[in-house]
Amino acid sequence: MGWYPLFLNLEGKRCLVVGGGKVATRKALPIVGKGGVVTVVAPRVSETLERLGKEGKITLWRRPFAWSDLEGQDIVFAATDDPALNAAIAEEARKRNILVNVSSSGNQGDFITPACLETEDLLLALSTKGKNPTQSATLKAWLWETFSGGKEGNLRGNATCFSRALQLFPGGVNSPVRSFRAVGRYPVFIRYGKGSYVVDEDGKTYLDCIMSWGALVLGHAHPRVAKALAEQVALGTSFGMNHAFEILLAEKIREHFPSIEVLRMVNSGTEAVMSALRLARAATGRKKVLKFAGCYHGHVDALLVESGSGGLTFGIPSSLGVPEEYTHHTIVVPYNDLEATRKAFESFGRELAAVIVEPVAGNMGVVLPHPEFLLLLRQYTEQYGALLIFDEVITGFRVSLSGYQGLCGIRPDLTILGKIAGGGLPFGIYGGRRELMRLVAPEGGVYQAGTLSGNPLATRAGYTTITVLEEDPAFYDALAEKTRMITQGLREIAASFCLPLYVNAATGMLTPFFTSLPVVDTRTAFAADRTLYARFFQELLSRGILVPPSPFEAWFLSGAHTSKDCERLLEAAEGAMRAMARDL
Ligand SMILES: Cc1ncc(COP(=O)(O)O)c(C=O)c1O
């Protein structure tokens, strides 16, 4: 069977449908209202065609077909119930260079209309040169997927999407960083992703270094994950009841994170953090929480805080709508600041319910922990009877199968996971020592619940993702090598153009800061040049590389990124920095 897509722009085209029965109606319907001039010729026509005629959407010639009807036509649908007449019309149409579709034989026509799709102002049709309607339906689905992203409606182009999105969502987005405001352009809208690449609504392909903000460690639409999800979709997407994949995933998490003896599944990192804080307060009977400036733990009220000017401050709400009372119990200390941490414990140690930390910070850009920093936190929390919470929403299953705690050997009391643990679906967990988790309802009095918690899609995607990771013992070494290659490459390129660049990296994640000083906390991170980053972003984007549209985010790599991808990224970075250096 030969087939190929045809793009039929019907604008102003004269389309003749010969026949007025069911088949002719089926042929006529997809092309009505697509800008063409549709005429139907037949002695009798269906009710639908009758109605379209009355509405002025088609012209009806209620009489038998005449050869002269072909004059001036651009497209003809031979859809009478007489195969011989259809064949004769096809032959004559060909002679006159008219595109023809023959209802009774795919072989005689130039295209088939069951596989006819609308995309923007184009109609997309198929030539199968064959007879098989099932196959044409399959091809139609494929075409739909490929050319329209499988979306309903007629929405194409980043700019068009954004102008419509602006009417619907604050800033046109469903999460602020996606607005691209920090880099001064309108955002891209992604149509689909495959492996290390995404394609936007302008049809442009990018090497993706965002990877759903780290959630996709295997790349987009990994075949195993996609298959598992397709199977689960057919079995039901949510039961609001218990099912086997919750257990299978939880057992895997426990195996890799021995500090997590018992866990609870939720639908986002934010929700997991919020619940963990509630639990920590219940377990200790204390109110205060210590966090570190630049660490993000989701949009939990109590943790949406800025640090004040000093080394150790009470949190000031960083968002409108958060009453000061809500952050009153939050203490903020600079990341990696051993002295400020010591002071905080001396002042508030016995009032602290928990210390929460990203063991490798990813939300002020990547910042690595000082070698003693996490150890100190473990030591002080034990000494003062507070809980230590590792927020491994980013680092879990990214820097190693057992997160950063597996690498640093520190056992927190509670751990938060999300992103990769849910295989790229909405997901989060909090978990830890059995006697702590016993306090959660229904065993204990800490109430927490969720309609979609532990839902079968997320748990199955997470389970499959972790299984794939387990099966490849070289996965993390390879990911680390790719990270090293890019990190080193960026440093060398920047040096060759005399651009100040400091790159922090952990396995599978990195951030280039346009500054010459080491970046160890918010103060040093925010000293980086944002304008240079915005320019770098734009230059990379124009070269087909998508990196975070903000200078203070992590770039994420995945198993799908090849060394060729890394070379491509570095080539683009070289071009970008050359252009930047020229203008400096
Ligand atoms: C370390 C960390 N914790 C928590 C969260 C919140 O997770 P979610 O966006 O799933 O609510 C994030 C989100 O990026 C994160 O990076």
Ligand as a Chemical Component Dictionary entry (heavy atoms), coordinates in Angstrom:
data_LIG
# 
_chem_comp.id                   LIG 
_chem_comp.type                 NON-POLYMER 
_chem_comp.pdbx_formal_charge   0 
_chem_comp.three_letter_code    LIG 
# 
loop_
_chem_comp_atom.comp_id 
_chem_comp_atom.atom_id 
_chem_comp_atom.alt_atom_id 
_chem_comp_atom.type_symbol 
_chem_comp_atom.charge 
_chem_comp_atom.model_Cartn_x 
_chem_comp_atom.model_Cartn_y 
_chem_comp_atom.model_Cartn_z 
_chem_comp_atom.pdbx_ordinal 
LIG C1 C1 C 0 12.504 20.717 45.834 1  
LIG C2 C2 C 0 11.059 20.890 45.502 2  
LIG N1 N1 N 0 10.142 20.644 46.432 3  
LIG C3 C3 C 0 8.825  20.758 46.190 4  
LIG C4 C4 C 0 8.381  21.157 44.960 5  
LIG C5 C5 C 0 6.924  21.290 44.698 6  
LIG O1 O1 O 0 6.512  20.245 43.875 7  
LIG P1 P1 P 0 5.178  20.412 42.984 8  
LIG O2 O2 O 0 5.520  21.394 41.901 9  
LIG O3 O3 O 0 4.937  19.022 42.475 10 
LIG O4 O4 O 0 4.121  20.893 43.887 11 
LIG C6 C6 C 0 9.312  21.433 43.957 12 
LIG C7 C7 C 0 8.864  21.855 42.623 13 
LIG O5 O5 O 0 9.606  22.146 41.731 14 
LIG C8 C8 C 0 10.681 21.290 44.224 15 
LIG O6 O6 O 0 11.607 21.552 43.305 16 
# 
loop_
_chem_comp_bond.comp_id 
_chem_comp_bond.atom_id_1 
_chem_comp_bond.atom_id_2 
_chem_comp_bond.value_order 
_chem_comp_bond.pdbx_ordinal 
LIG C1 C2 SING 1  
LIG C2 N1 SING 2  
LIG C2 C8 DOUB 3  
LIG N1 C3 DOUB 4  
LIG C3 C4 SING 5  
LIG C4 C5 SING 6  
LIG C4 C6 DOUB 7  
LIG C5 O1 SING 8  
LIG O1 P1 SING 9  
LIG P1 O2 DOUB 10 
LIG P1 O3 SING 11 
LIG P1 O4 SING 12 
LIG C6 C7 SING 13 
LIG C6 C8 SING 14 
LIG C7 O5 DOUB 15 
LIG C8 O6 SING 16 
# 
